[in-house]
């Protein structure tokens, strides 16, 4: 028998999604109103505040990928929603789901409005990124932990 996702899990995932989306879009609005496109400012220890665009995915991969980028994003979102619908009763699974969907939607909003994702944090030797990218990265790590923890709990001692 398949597990179903309790309504409360959908609500918690939705709340996390909304918080990520609002924070992402608010910070991007602050950056774009404070810096000209292409401009950068040193913050500290080699970290820069920038205003750049990324037409690819995952820290600049598939730059100018166009349709393929849209297909990859759509498939990832569909797989995540289906996984959550089938496994939503797992403890804490709502948290990475909300982080991942909120991050994905934050970047989708940029793609629809700007044609590319707005990135604004630049670390040394690392591509520029944003709040949505951070939520996606943290979401993947938390998702793997939640899945591992659940699987470890099922194994005999």
C-alpha positions, 0 to 999 in steps of 0.5 A: 500500500502506498503512503499518502502525504498528510495535509499538514505536510503539504501546508508546511512544505508550502510555508517553507516554499513561500518563505524561500520565494519571498526572501529570494525575490526581495533580496534580488530586488534589493540587489538590482536596485542597488547595483547596475547589471555587471557591477560588483562590490567587495564585501569582505574576505574575497566575497563580492556582491554582484549583479549578474545573470545566469541562463544555465542551471546549477551554478552556470551549467548548461549556459544558454541551454534554452529549451533543455534547461526548461525541460530539466527544471520541469522534470526535476520539479515533477519528480520532486512533487511525485516523490513528496506525494508518495512519501510525505508521511516521512518525518521532516520530508516537507522541509527539503521539499519546500526548500527545493520547490521554493528555490526552483520557483524563485529562479523560474520567476527570474527566467520568466521576467528576465530571461535568466536567473539573477545571481548576486553572491560571488565567492572566490573560485565559485560561480555567483549564486542567490538565495534560491540556489542556496535553498536548493543546495540545502534542500538536496542535503536535507533530503538526502539526510531525511532519506538516509535517516529513514532508511537507517531506522528501518534496518535491523540493529 
